[in-house]
Amino acid sequence: MKKIFNQEENLFRFWLGPRMFFATSHPDIAQLILSSPDWLDKPFLYEFFELNYGLFGAKLHVWKSQRKALNSTFNLKILQSFIPIFNQCSKKLVDRLCRFPEGATVNIMEHVARFTMETVLETTLGLDISIVEEADLIVSKVERYFYLTSRRLLNVHHYPDVIYRWSEAYQEKCSLRNYLDRVVMKIVDDIALRHANLLRDSTETDEEFKKPQIFVDEMFTNKLKKFEDREIIENVYTMIGAGTDTSATAVSYTCLMLAFYPDVQQKLYEEVMQLYPTNETEFTLDSLKQLQYTEMVLKETMRLYPVAPYVMRQSVAGTQIGDVKIPVGSLLLISIYSLHRRVDVWGADAAKFDPERFSAERTKDRHPFAFLAFSGGSRNCLGLRYALMSMKIMMVHLVKNFRFTTNLRQEDLRFKFDALLRLEGEHLVQLVRR
């Protein structure tokens, strides 16, 4: 896939089995597609994740009503209320890593993912992680489920269900799904019971009831849309899966970049210590905005190693792109990975890690759709501000307590699809206690 996009500059076609895709990595075309109401649907490949009634993979008519109802769940006031949870979970992560002896080598992804899931459960679902047993096992099962599904995307022989059901991957995926179904149903039942008790004991006025609420509460109480049970279940899946793995992968790769570039690590450390010099760190929305270099490092990592390297859309109306007429129902794939490495956008050194690319001076004239780590347009990531805030707080705690080193070289890393969603065992980061 990478070679295909390197050979083509603008809009082109390719075939996945019997299905033809239009494809691009050009920012102008990406902007046209992602900003157009004619390209808001998602193609059949998203059905492989079996999340057809959640924000991640829902068809247009389902997604549209959900997104409108849930837009307010990540506003600034709600995000501010999450800061103590982000802070507490990050402290727990540091405490867990401190149990290793000084100079120990660990797979940091395993530990970061555990605490991103804890954060998601407490913030978006309003749950105490202590009621969720086998949290580390849940994380590993979610990662494996998404990994198996992602592999199917590039195996056209497994597109037909009648063939896929004969594969070992299908059998394993069914086992994983059964386990995760039990976990999610237990979580949903606990949430439903909590809401039933709140409604019974509530003394809120209608005006108070209209105030924006966290993600799961809005699904249970929204007056504009009544969420069906399967919509609630699959959005809980989406939060646990996508919300956990994306932030964990981004933070883990950021730590790896800091190990590759000690000068960047030192500069980030100095910014953190200037803003938060004491052990009792108090975060505010204003102080987090001042973590400009930290944000630059996170974004540059996500530019080179985007968690979602491709985004796909299906047209709901006929479209014209340049001199190409595209009929209704067409499939289009945007390579975010290739877009983020275009030399005509990012310069001749596009493959090099350089956080200064995201300085105010260098971003002011850049194409608005040159950086799509959180996708773009109406169907972009609902929790992008949530993700950046939580990752900043986590990075503050990590760099204040550890110095990252590694024996790897950046050129040793390869773009492997089977390593996309997690840091593989051989990709280790050494933690040296500060």
C-alpha positions in Angstrom: 0.0 0.0 0.0 2.8 2.4 0.9 4.5 1.8 -2.5 1.3 2.4 -4.4 0.8 5.8 -2.8 4.5 6.7 -3.4 4.0 6.2 -7.1 0.8 8.2 -7.4 0.5 11.9 -6.6 -3.2 12.9 -6.8 -6.3 10.8 -7.5 -5.9 7.2 -8.8 -7.7 3.9 -8.8 -6.8 0.4 -7.4 -8.6 -2.8 -6.8 -9.0 -4.8 -3.6 -10.3 -8.1 -4.9 -13.5 -7.4 -6.8 -13.9 -3.9 -5.4 -12.5 -0.8 -7.0 -11.3 2.1 -4.8 -10.4 5.7 -5.7 -7.4 6.7 -3.6 -5.4 9.8 -2.7 -2.9 11.3 -0.4 -3.3 14.8 -1.7 -4.4 17.4 0.9 -6.7 19.3 -1.5 -8.6 16.1 -2.4 -8.7 15.0 1.2 -10.2 18.3 2.2 -12.8 18.1 -0.6 -13.8 14.6 0.4 -13.8 14.9 4.2 -15.6 18.3 4.1 -18.3 17.2 1.7 -21.7 16.0 2.9 -21.7 13.7 -0.2 -18.8 11.6 1.4 -20.1 11.1 4.9 -20.8 7.4 4.6 -18.4 4.6 5.5 -17.8 1.6 3.2 -18.4 -2.1 3.9 -14.9 -2.7 5.3 -15.9 -1.0 8.5 -18.5 -3.7 9.0 -15.7 -6.1 9.8 -15.3 -4.4 13.2 -18.9 -5.3 14.0 -19.6 -1.8 15.4 -22.3 -0.8 13.0 -24.3 1.2 15.5 -21.6 3.2 17.2 -19.9 6.4 16.1 -16.8 4.6 14.7 -18.5 2.4 12.0 -22.1 3.5 11.8 -23.7 4.2 8.4 -24.6 7.8 7.7 -28.2 7.8 8.9 -27.2 6.3 12.3 -24.1 8.3 12.8 -25.7 11.7 12.0 -28.3 11.6 14.8 -25.7 10.2 17.3 -23.1 12.8 16.5 -25.5 15.7 16.9 -26.7 14.3 20.3 -23.1 13.7 21.6 -21.2 16.7 20.3 -21.5 18.5 23.6 -20.0 15.6 25.7 -16.4 16.8 25.1 -16.9 20.6 25.6 -14.3 22.6 27.6 -16.3 22.6 30.8 -16.6 18.8 30.8 -13.0 18.4 29.8 -11.9 20.6 32.7 -13.8 18.3 35.1 -11.8 15.4 33.7 -8.4 16.9 34.7 -8.3 15.4 38.2 -9.0 11.9 36.7 -6.3 12.3 34.1 -3.9 13.4 36.8 -4.7 10.6 39.2 -4.5 7.9 36.5 -1.2 9.3 35.3 0.2 9.1 38.9 -0.9 5.5 39.1 1.0 4.8 35.8 4.2 6.3 37.3 3.7 4.3 40.5 3.4 1.1 38.5 6.5 1.8 36.4 8.5 2.7 39.5 8.1 -0.8 40.8 10.6 -1.9 38.1 14.3 -1.7 39.2 16.2 1.3 38.0 17.4 0.7 34.4 14.9 -2.0 33.7 13.6 -2.6 30.2 9.9 -2.7 29.8 7.2 -2.8 27.1 5.7 0.6 28.0 2.7 0.1 25.7 1.3 -2.6 28.0 1.3 -0.2 31.0 0.2 2.9 29.2 -2.8 1.0 27.7 -3.9 -0.2 31.1 -4.2 3.4 32.4 -5.7 4.9 29.2 -8.5 2.4 29.6 -8.9 3.3 33.3 -9.1 7.0 32.2 -11.7 6.2 29.5 -13.9 4.2 31.9 -13.9 6.9 34.6 -14.4 9.9 32.3 -16.6 8.9 29.4 -18.5 6.0 31.1 -18.5 7.3 34.7 -17.2 4.0 36.1 -14.8 3.3 38.9 -12.0 1.0 37.5 -12.1 -1.0 40.7 -15.4 -2.6 39.7 -13.8 -3.9 36.5 -11.9 -7.1 37.1 -9.0 -8.3 34.9 -8.4 -4.8 33.5 -5.1 -5.8 31.9 -6.7 -8.9 30.3 -9.5 -6.7 28.8 -6.9 -4.4 27.3 -5.0 -7.3 25.6 -8.3 -8.8 24.3 -9.4 -5.5 22.8 -6.0 -5.0 21.1 -6.1 -8.6 19.7 -9.7 -8.1 18.5 -8.8 -4.9 16.6 -5.6 -6.5 15.3 -7.4 -9.5 13.8 -10.0 -7.3 12.2 -7.4 -5.0 10.8 -5.6 -8.0 9.2 -8.9 -8.9 7.4 -9.0 -5.5 5.8 -6.0 -6.3 3.7 -6.8 -10.0 3.0 -9.4 -9.8 0.1 -9.8 -13.6 0.3 -11.4 -13.1 3.7 -13.9 -10.5 2.6 -16.8 -12.9 2.0 -18.2 -14.2 5.3 -18.7 -17.6 3.9 -14.9 -18.0 3.4 -13.8 -16.0 6.5 -15.8 -18.3 8.8 -13.6 -21.2 7.9 -10.4 -19.4 9.0 -8.6 -19.7 12.3 -8.7 -15.9 12.7 -12.5 -16.0 12.7 -12.6 -18.7 15.4 -10.3 -16.6 17.6 -12.2 -13.4 16.9 -15.5 -15.1 17.9 -13.9 -16.2 21.2 -12.6 -12.7 21.8 -15.9 -11.1 21.0 -17.8 -13.5 23.3 -15.4 -12.5 26.1 -15.7 -8.8 25.4 -19.5 -9.0 25.0 -19.7 -10.3 28.6 -17.5 -7.5 29.8 -19.3 -4.8 28.0 -22.8 -6.1 29.0 -21.7 -6.1 32.6 -20.5 -2.5 32.2 -23.7 -1.4 30.5 -25.8 -3.1 33.1 -23.9 -1.3 35.9 -24.4 2.0 34.1 -28.1 1.4 33.5 -28.6 0.5 37.2 -26.8 3.7 38.2 -29.1 5.7 36.0 -32.2 4.1 37.2 -31.2 4.9 40.8 -30.4 8.5 39.8 -33.7 9.0 38.1 -35.5 7.6 41.1 -33.7 9.9 43.5 -33.2 12.9 41.2 -34.4 16.3 42.3 -33.0 18.1 39.3 -35.1 20.6 37.4 -35.6 20.3 33.7 -33.2 23.2 33.2 -30.4 21.4 35.1 -31.2 18.2 33.2 -30.4 20.0 29.9 -26.8 20.8 30.9 -24.2 18.9 28.9 -23.2 15.6 30.5 -20.5 13.0 30.0 -20.6 10.7 27.0 -22.6 7.8 28.6 -25.0 10.0 30.5 -25.9 11.8 27.4 -26.8 8.5 25.7 -29.2 7.6 28.5 -30.8 11.0 29.0 -30.6 12.9 25.7 -34.0 14.5 24.9 -33.3 15.0 21.2 -32.5 11.3 20.5 -33.5 8.1 22.2 -30.5 5.7 22.0 -31.4 2.1 21.4 -29.7 -0.6 23.5 -27.4 -1.7 20.7 -26.3 1.9 20.0 -25.4 2.3 23.7 -23.5 -1.1 23.7 -21.5 -0.4 20.6 -20.6 3.1 21.6 -19.3 1.7 24.9 -17.3 -0.7 22.7 -16.0 2.2 20.7 -14.9 4.2 23.8 -13.2 1.2 25.4 -11.5 0.1 22.1 -10.7 3.2 20.1 -10.4 5.5 23.1 -7.9 3.2 24.9 -5.7 2.1 22.1 -5.3 5.3 20.1 -4.0 7.4 23.0 -1.9 4.5 24.4 -0.2 4.0 21.0 0.5 7.7 20.5 2.0 8.1 24.0 4.1 4.9 23.6 5.5 6.0 20.3 6.2 9.5 21.7 8.3 7.9 24.5 10.1 6.0 21.8 10.8 9.2 19.9 12.2 10.8 23.0 14.5 7.9 23.4 15.7 8.3 19.8 16.2 12.1 20.2 17.7 13.0 23.7 17.8 16.7 22.8 14.1 16.7 22.2 13.5 14.8 25.4 15.6 17.4 27.3 13.8 20.4 25.8 10.4 18.8 26.6 11.6 18.1 30.2 12.7 21.7 30.6 9.3 23.0 29.5 7.5 20.6 31.9 9.7 21.6 34.8 9.2 25.3 34.1 5.4 25.0 34.2 5.2 22.3 36.9 8.3 22.5 39.1 6.9 20.8 42.2 5.7 17.2 42.9 2.2 18.5 43.6 1.3 19.3 40.0 -1.9 21.3 39.5 -3.2 21.3 36.0 -5.5 23.8 34.5 -6.8 24.4 31.0 -4.6 27.5 30.8 -1.4 25.7 32.0 -2.0 22.8 29.6 -2.3 25.3 26.7 1.2 26.5 27.6 2.7 23.0 27.0 3.3 24.1 23.4 6.5 22.1 22.8 4.9 19.0 24.4 2.0 19.3 21.9 4.5 19.8 19.1 6.3 16.5 20.0 3.0 14.6 20.3 1.8 15.9 16.9 5.1 15.2 15.2 5.0 11.6 16.5 1.4 11.2 15.2 2.5 12.6 11.9 5.1 10.0 11.3 3.2 7.2 13.0 -0.5 7.9 12.7 -2.6 5.4 14.8 -5.1 5.2 11.9 -3.0 5.3 8.7 -6.0 5.2 6.3 -9.5 6.6 6.3 -12.2 5.4 4.0 -15.4 7.0 2.7 -18.3 6.1 0.5 -20.2 8.6 -1.6 -23.9 9.2 -1.1 -24.2 11.3 -4.3 -22.4 11.8 -7.5 -19.2 13.9 -7.3 -16.7 15.6 -9.5 -13.0 15.8 -8.5 -11.2 17.8 -11.0 -12.1 16.3 -14.4 -13.0 13.0 -12.9 -16.7 12.1 -12.5 -17.3 9.8 -9.5 -20.7 8.0 -9.3 -22.8 7.5 -6.2 -21.7 4.6 -4.0 -18.1 4.9 -5.0 -15.4 4.0 -2.4 -12.4 6.2 -1.6 -9.4 5.7 0.5 -7.2 8.5 1.9 -3.7 7.5 3.0 -2.9 9.6 6.0 0.4 7.8 6.4 1.5 9.0 2.9 -0.1 12.4 3.3 2.0 13.0 6.4 5.2 12.2 4.5 4.6 14.2 1.3 7.7 16.2 0.5 5.7 18.8 -1.3 3.8 19.5 2.0 6.4 18.8 4.7 9.7 19.4 2.8 12.6 17.3 1.6 13.2 15.9 5.1 9.5 14.8 5.5 10.6 11.4 6.9 12.7 13.0 9.6 11.4 13.6 13.2 11.3 17.3 13.8 8.7 18.7 16.4 9.5 22.3 15.2 7.3 21.6 12.1 4.4 22.3 14.4 5.7 25.7 15.6 3.3 28.6 15.1 5.7 30.1 12.4 5.8 26.9 10.3 2.1 25.9 10.6 0.5 29.3 9.8 0.7 28.8 6.0 0.4 25.0 5.9 -2.6 23.3 4.3 -5.4 22.8 6.8 -5.7 19.2 5.8 -2.0 18.4 5.7 -2.2 16.9 9.2 -5.0 14.4 9.8 -4.0 12.4 12.8 -7.6 12.8 14.1 -9.2 12.7 10.6 -11.0 15.8 9.4 -14.3 17.3 8.4 -17.6 16.6 10.0 -16.8 13.0 10.7 -13.5 13.7 12.5 -12.6 12.3 15.9 -15.2 13.5 18.5 -12.6 13.2 21.3 -9.6 14.9 19.7 -9.3 17.6 22.5 -9.9 15.0 25.1 -7.1 12.9 23.6 -4.6 15.7 23.5 -5.4 16.8 27.0 -5.0 13.4 28.5 -1.8 12.7 26.6 -0.2 16.0 27.7 -0.9 15.2 31.3 0.4 11.7 31.0 3.6 12.9 29.3 4.2 15.5 32.0 4.2 12.8 34.6 6.3 10.4 32.6 9.1 12.9 31.7 9.2 14.3 35.2 9.9 10.8 36.6 11.8 8.9 33.8 14.5 9.3 31.2 13.9 7.2 28.1 16.7 5.4 26.3 16.8 2.5 23.9 19.1 0.3 21.9 16.9 0.6 18.8 17.5 2.9 15.9 14.6 4.8 14.3 15.5 3.2 10.9 14.9 -0.2 12.5 11.2 0.5 12.7 9.1 -0.7 9.8 5.6 0.1 8.9 4.1 -3.2 9.8 0.3 -3.6 9.7 0.5 -6.2 12.4 2.3 -3.8 14.7 0.1 -0.8 13.9 -2.1 -0.8 17.0 0.5 -1.7 19.6 4.1 -1.6 20.4 5.5 -5.1 19.7 7.5 -7.0 22.2 10.8 -6.2 20.4 10.1 -2.5 20.4 11.2 -1.9 24.0 11.9 1.4 25.8 14.3 1.4 28.7 13.1 3.5 31.7 15.9 5.0 33.7 14.7 6.6 37.0 15.3 10.3 37.2 
